[in-house]
């Protein structure tokens, strides 16, 4: 009888870890990374093949030009390119530390 109890207890102890890990696939699977918007020149990759060919580049540049050309005259002025006057602010902030002799 003692052998039967010992054997039953041993089998029960060996089975406990198997029940503790009931769903290992959910805990070991890596979390999906959130998708980010393409930046830089890869935003022109229209077919999402990881490269930008000449056609995609030209189309992207034309779209960017149209976006910057606010008045549609086919030219980009400094005001259209930098409406806040970023270039003017940088130039105004620059003061020479010494004067030429």
C-alpha positions as CSV (number, residue, x, y, z in Angstrom):
1,X,0.0,0.0,0.0
2,X,2.8,2.4,0.8
3,X,4.3,1.8,-2.7
4,X,1.0,2.7,-4.3
5,X,0.7,6.0,-2.3
6,X,4.3,6.9,-3.1
7,X,3.8,6.2,-6.8
8,X,0.5,8.2,-6.9
9,X,2.1,11.1,-5.1
10,X,5.2,11.1,-7.4
11,X,3.0,11.0,-10.6
12,X,0.9,13.9,-9.2
13,X,4.0,16.0,-8.5
14,X,5.3,15.3,-12.0
15,X,2.1,16.4,-13.6
16,X,1.8,19.8,-11.8
17,X,4.3,21.6,-14.0
18,X,2.5,20.4,-17.1
19,X,-0.7,22.0,-16.0
20,X,1.0,25.2,-14.9
21,X,2.1,25.9,-18.5
22,X,-1.3,25.6,-20.1
23,X,-0.9,28.3,-22.9
24,X,2.8,28.8,-23.8
25,X,2.1,30.2,-27.3
26,X,0.4,33.4,-26.1
27,X,3.2,34.3,-23.6
28,X,6.2,33.6,-25.8
29,X,4.9,35.2,-29.0
30,X,6.6,38.6,-29.5
31,X,4.3,41.6,-29.4
32,X,3.5,43.1,-32.8
33,X,5.3,46.4,-33.4
34,X,3.1,49.4,-34.2
35,X,3.5,50.5,-37.8
36,X,5.1,53.9,-38.3
37,X,4.6,56.3,-41.1
38,X,7.4,56.2,-43.6
39,X,9.9,59.0,-43.3
40,X,12.6,60.5,-45.5
41,X,12.8,59.3,-49.0
42,X,11.0,56.0,-48.1
43,X,7.7,58.0,-47.9
44,X,7.9,57.9,-51.7
45,X,7.9,54.1,-51.8
46,X,4.4,53.8,-53.3
47,X,4.4,50.0,-53.8
48,X,6.0,49.3,-50.4
49,X,8.8,47.0,-51.8
50,X,11.5,48.6,-49.7
51,X,13.1,50.6,-52.5
52,X,12.3,53.9,-54.3
53,X,12.6,53.7,-58.1
54,X,12.9,56.7,-60.4
55,X,9.1,56.8,-61.1
56,X,8.2,56.8,-57.4
57,X,10.9,59.5,-56.7
58,X,9.6,61.7,-59.5
59,X,6.0,61.3,-58.4
60,X,6.9,62.1,-54.9
61,X,9.0,65.2,-55.8
62,X,6.1,66.5,-58.0
63,X,3.7,66.1,-55.2
64,X,6.0,67.9,-52.8
65,X,6.5,70.7,-55.3
66,X,2.7,71.1,-55.7
67,X,2.3,71.1,-51.9
68,X,4.9,73.9,-51.5
69,X,3.7,76.0,-54.5
70,X,0.8,77.6,-52.6
71,X,-0.3,80.0,-55.3
72,X,0.1,77.5,-58.1
73,X,2.4,79.8,-60.3
74,X,4.9,77.0,-60.9
75,X,7.5,78.6,-58.7
76,X,8.4,78.3,-55.0
77,X,9.1,81.6,-53.4
78,X,10.9,82.0,-50.1
79,X,7.6,82.9,-48.5
80,X,6.0,79.7,-49.8
81,X,9.0,77.6,-48.7
82,X,9.4,79.2,-45.3
83,X,6.1,81.0,-44.4
84,X,7.2,81.6,-40.9
85,X,10.4,83.4,-42.1
86,X,12.8,80.9,-40.5
87,X,15.6,82.1,-42.8
88,X,14.9,85.7,-41.8
89,X,14.9,84.9,-38.1
90,X,18.2,83.0,-38.3
91,X,19.8,85.9,-40.2
92,X,18.4,88.5,-37.8
93,X,19.6,86.5,-34.8
94,X,23.2,86.3,-36.2
95,X,25.3,89.2,-35.1
96,X,29.0,89.3,-35.8
97,X,31.2,89.2,-32.6
98,X,33.9,91.3,-34.1
99,X,34.0,94.0,-36.7
100,X,36.3,94.0,-39.6
101,X,39.3,96.4,-39.2
